[in-house]
Amino acid sequence: MAVRLIEMRLPLERLEGLRQRILELEPIELSALVEQDGQRAVLRVLVEQGKVEAFLDRFEALSERYDDFRMTLYAVEATLPVPEAPAENAEQAEPAKSQDEVDRLSRIELHERVRKNARLNPEYLLLVLFSSIVAAVGLVQGNVAVLVGAMVIAPLLGPNMALAMAATLADAGLGWRAVRTGMAGVALATVLGLLCGAFFEVDPALPEIANRTRIGTLDLILALAAGGAGALAMTSGVAGTLVGVMVAVALLPPLLVAALLAGAGQWREAAGALLLYSTNVAAVNLSAIVVFLGRGISPRTWWDKARARRSAWWFLLFWAMALTGLALLFILQNRQLGG
């Protein structure tokens, strides 16, 4: 059973009252100690992963109200003796919780993880640069193995998941962070692709390039699956490397194909690849928001919940309309190519 350790630092006079409130939530273990100055105390609470969000939501207001109160959350790799899973009949006394809420990370853990993955820093830009170089070489040579290798290092999962979470939580700060990071990566990959297209011979008939100048139903299914898998991996706390490869496959090759062909003066084919890239972005974000909503990701307070719900539905409508419009465009394009 996955567990977390919550550490609370607070003034000594608030210790007893807070301890009683924590015991009401039935933690696995609760311990307290007084710091050397005799003025402050530390409470350490071991809880099931599924109860972390309830703990944090209940006491988060204290950290906003008092400057001398702090909560810190730690991941626990293992603890002995192993905590026993709660009996099935014990769950009837607690508020009903979906299995998704029990299995996923808490909102605070998830938000921090997504925020870190969407940072615009030299490491992110270098990874975009290197993955774009490798992908461009793989596309020009028609080498599938090289192209797959580029997807492994492409850091495209973070900004897209951050954008979807920002829409789900109505978090404007996270949204701008995701847009800034994502657009910086897109600009860097595009410039590199344009330069490669101008200086190297690009054969639009190569399968790895030609397949990304047209859009089919399977491409749309791939992007929807990639976005849903990315959101599921984030909320579950599992390693997202392989899922990140799947998202990168849906996004980076079409973007680079568009830039390569534009650099080579193949404007019609470049437009098709750009259309595929735009469709995949819409599909990834749409399915990620659906998964975040399905997993019960929402703010703490009721007024924030209402605002987040409106934001999520507006963005769902936006991405659905964008996807519909792009789908109509690729139907028209396929008819023209067929004609």
C-alpha positions, 0 to 999 in steps of 0.5 A: 500500500502506497503511503506518504509522510506529512510533516507539520511544524507549528507553535507548541500551543497549537499542538494538542488541538491539531493532534486531535483533529488529525486523529479524527482522520485515522492516520496510520501513525502519528508522532509529535516532538518538541523542538529544542527551543521549546517554542515549536513542535513537529507532527509527523503523520503517516497516511495512505496515499488515497487520504493525502489530499483530504489531509492537505485540504483540511489543514491547508487553510492553516498555512494560509492563515498563520505564518508560523505553520508549515506542511511538508509532504514526503514520498515514502519508498517503504516502511516496516511493518507494512501498513495493513490495507483497510477492511472493506467494511471500514470504507462504509464509514468514510465518504465515498471515494472513487478508485481513481481518487484513491490511486492517484497522486494528491492535487498538490503533488501532481501540481508541483510535478507538472509545474517542474516539468514545464520549466523553461530552462537551458536543459529543456531547450538543449533537449529540444535542440538535440532531439530535433537534430536527431529527428531531422537526421532520421527524417532526411535519411528515412531512418526509423530507428534514429527517429525513435531515438529522438522521441526518447529525449524529446521533452514535450510531455511536460508543457502539454500536460501543464497546459491541460492541467492549467485548463482543468484547475483554472490556473492562469500562472501554470497556463502561461508557463506551459505556453511559454515553454511549449512555444519556445520549444516549437520555435527552436525546433522550427528554426532548426527544421527550416535550416536543415530543409534549406541546406540538405536535400529533403525527399518528400517521397520518403515514407517517414516524411510522406506519411506525415503530410497526410492525416488519417483517422489512425493519426487522430486516435494516436494523438488522443491515446497519447494525451490520455496516457500522458495524463494518466501517467502523471496522475498515477505517479508512474514513470512517464518516459515511455508515455513521453515518447508516445506524446513526442511521436505525435508532435515532434515529427510532424512539426519537423516535417513541416519545417523541413519541407518549408525550408526546402520550398515544398509549401503544399506538403509542409501545410499538410504536416503543419495541419497534422501537428495542429490536429495532434496538439488539439487531440492531446490536450482534449484527451488529457483534460478529460482524463484529469477531470475523470480522475477528480483533479479539482481545487480545494475550495468550492468557489475555486472548484466552480471556477475550475469547472467552468474553465475546464468545460470552456477549454474542452469546448475550445479544443473540441471545436478546434479538432473538428475544424482541423478534421474538416480541413484534413478531409478537404486536403485528402480529397484534393490529394486524391483528386 
